[in-house]
Structure formats: C-alpha cells, structure tokens
Amino acid sequence: MKIRRMVVVLLALSAVLVTTTSASAQCAMCRSLLKTPEGQQMVAAFRSGILLLLAAPFSVFGVIAALAVRAQRRRDATLTGKEGQ
C-alpha cells in the first residue's frame, strides 16, 4: 500500500512539474517602468532589501552552529581528558 501511495504522489508531482508554464506576472506598464533609470534603482533597492532580510536568519544559524560545534568539542575533550586544548 505504501508503494502504491508513493507512486501516485510521484506521478502527481511529476505531472505538476511537467505542466507548469513560466509566470509573467508583470503588466506592460510595470515592465516599461522597470526599464527606466528610476525603475533600475528600484530593482537594485529591492535586491539589497532581500539580501538584508536574508542576513539575519543566516547569522542566527551560524551562531547556533558555532555554539553547537564548540559544545561538542568541549564534550569530546572532557571525555578524552584533553581539557587544556
């Protein structure tokens, strides 16, 4: 039963992926606006905003990962008796 369900899910997923079309959500006015110098500044600001918003989650993940690695190394050092390193 699990194999049949997995086959059905894979077929449905492949059908969705095969039948998708590219989305062109911009209207003609928006497209022409983005070609102007002011529009290019807006695009650059939008990209910078995205990068700024991505910085916080990556920083939090990096700090948590560094703390986890440090704790694991200390635990390993304590178990092996090399606490001074």
N, C-alpha and C positions, 0 to 999 in steps of 0.2 A: 504494500500500500504506500509506503514512503517513497519508493522508487517511482511509482506512478505519479504521485503528487509532485515530486521533483521534476519529472519530465514535463508535466503540464505547466509548472512555473517557468521552466527554462524555455518552453515553446512560446508562452505568453510574453516573456521578456524579450525574446528574440524577435517576435512579431512587432512589438512596440519599437524596438531599436531599428528595425528594417524600414518601418513605415513612417518614421519621423522625417519631417522636412525642416529646412533651415527657417528660423523665425526672423522675419524682417519687421520688427515692431515699430520702426521709426517711420513717421509720416514724411511726406515730401518737404514740409516746412521745417521739420526738425533736421532733416538731412541737409538742407541748404543752409540752415543756421550753423551747423557744426563745421561747415566748410569755410566759414568766415574766420578772421583772426580772433574775434571775441569768442566764437564757438570753440576754437582751438584752446584758448585759455581756460574755458570752462571744462573741456575734456581733461586738460592737464591737472586742474584743481581736483577734479573727480578722481583721477587716478592717484593723486597724492593722498586724498582723503581715504581711499581704500587701503593704501599702504599703512597709513597712520592707524587705522582701525585694526589692521592685522598685527601690528606690533605688540599690542597688549596681550592677546592670547599666547603668542609665541614666547613672550618674555615670561609670563606666568608658567608656561610649560617648561621652559628652560630652567627656571629657578627650582621648580619642584623636581625635575630630573636630576639636577646637580645635587640637591639635598638628599635625594634617594641614593645616588651613587656614593656620596660621602658617607652616609649612614651605613651602607653595605660594606664599604671598605673598612670603616671603623669596626664593624661587627666581625669581619673576617680577620682583621689584625688582632682583635681581642681573643678570638678563638685560637689563633696560631701563636700568640704570645709576643707579637711584634708591635706592641703599642706605641713605641717611640717613633715609628716611621710615619 
